[in-house]
Amino acid sequence: MTKLTSTIATNASSPLPPSSIGEEAIALMTPEAVAELADRLENDNYASPFEGLKDWHLLRAIAFRRPDLAEDYLYLLDFEAFDEA
């Protein structure tokens, strides 16, 4: 686990809604850190479902704010198209 993802994971005692993930944390994400995050989500080997949910929210926030870093991992987010018509 990188220092940044470790800090994010240990500072959060409950699932992180996307709005509470800091812009600075997202700005500091590296391709390696995102790949590590995606690896954890892919393996789905968490002690509790809430740990996985934290990572999922973090990847989702990265996908919205820095899509270049998350484009290879969008399949993990399971976005669905909605017909607003």
Secondary structure as the mmCIF struct_conf table of DSSP 4:
data_model
#
loop_
_struct_conf.conf_type_id
_struct_conf.id
_struct_conf.beg_label_comp_id
_struct_conf.beg_label_asym_id
_struct_conf.beg_label_seq_id
_struct_conf.end_label_comp_id
_struct_conf.end_label_asym_id
_struct_conf.end_label_seq_id
HELX_RH_AL_P HELX_RH_AL_P1 LYS A 3 ASN A 11
BEND BEND1 SER A 13 SER A 14
HELX_RH_3T_P HELX_RH_3T_P1 PRO A 18 SER A 20
BEND BEND2 ILE A 21 ILE A 21
HELX_RH_AL_P HELX_RH_AL_P2 GLU A 23 ALA A 27
TURN_TY1_P TURN_TY1_P1 LEU A 28 LEU A 28
HELX_RH_AL_P HELX_RH_AL_P3 PRO A 31 ASN A 43
TURN_TY1_P TURN_TY1_P2 ASP A 44 ASP A 44
BEND BEND3 ALA A 47 SER A 48
HELX_RH_AL_P HELX_RH_AL_P4 PRO A 49 ARG A 65
HELX_RH_AL_P HELX_RH_AL_P5 PRO A 67 ALA A 70
HELX_RH_3T_P HELX_RH_3T_P2 GLU A 71 LEU A 76
TURN_TY1_P TURN_TY1_P3 LEU A 77 ASP A 78
#
